Amino acid sequence: MAMKQFQAESKRLLDLMINSIYTHKEIFLRELISNASDAIDKLYYKTLQDGDTGLSREDFSIWLKPDKTARTLTISDNGCGMTQEDLENNLGVIAKSGSLSFKQENEKKEDIDIIGQFGVGFYSAFMVSDCVTVRSRAYGSDKAYEWHSRGAEGYTIEECQKDDRGTDIILHFKDDSDDENYSEFLDTYRLRNLVKKYSDYIRYPIRMNVEKSRLKQGSKEEYESYVETETLNSMVPLWRKNKNEITEEEYNTFYKEKFHDFANPQKVIHSSTEGTATYNALLFLPSQAPLDYYTRDYEKGLQLYSNGVMIMEKCPDLLPDYFSFVRGLVDSQDLSLNISREMLQHDRQLKLIEGRLEKKIKSELESMLKNDREGYEKFFKNFGLQLKYGVYSDYGMHKDLLKDLLLFYSSSEKKMVTLSEYVSRMKEDQKYIYYACGSTVERLDQLPQTERLRDKGMEILYLTDDVDEFALRVMMNYDEKEFRNISSDDLGLETEEEKKEAEKQGEENKDLLSFLKDSLDGKVKEVVLSQRLKSHPVCLSTEGAISLEMEKVLNSMPNASQNEIKASRVLEINANHPIFQTLVKLYDADKDKLKAYANLLYTQALLIEGLPIEDPVAFSNEVCSLMV
């Protein structure tokens, strides 16, 4: 039999398809099963068109037949089959798709849902095989033909014996090497997993005979082998069923099996959209954050299906980073795939789906916040940090989208509250939304700076995550109310009369305050008499954009030591505290002792803020000296 040359372009083109187009060799099985499904579809649609009621969907199936001894895997279907001319045109001409031609010829008919587009999927077989044989008998024909090829050098076609309609594709696997284990594709467990992964929702049953063993009847020790036929795929995608037909248990089981979680999802989002972007989406909010969620190792993305065939395990382009905790899948027939069907071409359809998913997820979260507060707070405990990062990232581009989803602990309510709830309780003359930053709620509750605000009945938001203040700074305001750190130099609380009294008191003690500042040798920008302290003698505040908490966070980052960030610190002293009278007396009587007091008060203020002491030994010596 004379060898025929491929008619497409050259050996280089086939080499490119085999070696470059597909990222993972295991894809070959997905491609060949999809081709088999297309062949069955063509026959099914043809019989419908011809009014032939002799065949129904239940009459069709796809078979996998591994043979470890012969090192072959046979993929069989009982679809339309191919004539000699079909074999010549579809397999002899690279990149010509019979499925695409069929779809174009019938594009005006409804329910035509063919997977193949490019006509190159078949050639993925050569990634794992050194020899491919195709035996096919067309529907209505009494002749069968065999197509045979060892790769780019060409192929042969000759008549053969085949009793039934349909196509058998026989792959002879390459020898194993140090880098590649082709024998794995002869293992029934591996084949079962690959079908589950890529082809679980092919609409026809994919079957395989699996050898099993059991105890012989009446024996406690002897086993016998038997063969059992397994159906490897689910066929009907859960997401294409009506919601009212699906039980909570079915959703939970699907989620745990598909996304390898031990716990049930906290929430299920099941949507179907038609129009400019037609797709089905089945999304889940996990009930707990994965262990690696807040690490660089975590990989976001939704599973992507095209007509029930999985194209990507994790498609990151369907989820914005701030919703990266969502798991699930999208199935669409409108996507423009690249030639290998492994990646998406970034087109308008993809962006439309992404935008609609974003709105849907936000809407579901808002609904949970409104109707299931306990559930939302549980969700926020797991993933609220990611929403805050979303507010801060991209220069605050997404702040308006996310701001109403945020929760912070309230000093007065003693629970998590939204910004909207805070603003609704603001006093009539209150200028700012006040917040305090620290490691824990308990520590923040003890800060001296909170005394006057709480005395006036002001609510304070306690921020305990590193990103919190950065997120609020990016937002700048909420409902036209500016955010203000309780350690800022101006809290907007003083009346004009109080401001004048403070200026007078500061002027009267100008020399003392100047001496204290000089004694601290550049550690603070200024020493002032405080308007915010009541029972505490001292505290630190800041001037400018960098707060003390931001200083801590920025300096804890990698390589921060090369360019250390310093907040502009102000030491505030309570003029109504007994310690101030001691300072006044020492200014006239013992300036050396006053210097020691200045350092002692500054160190005390650092400790209150949870900041490191610059010289613990010197601090200890000063305390001992004053005690003596």
Summary of the structure (lengths in Angstrom):
residues: 628
radius of gyration: 36.0
end to end distance: 110.7
largest distance: 119.9
contacts: 1897
relative contact order: 0.06
helix: 41%
strand: 22%
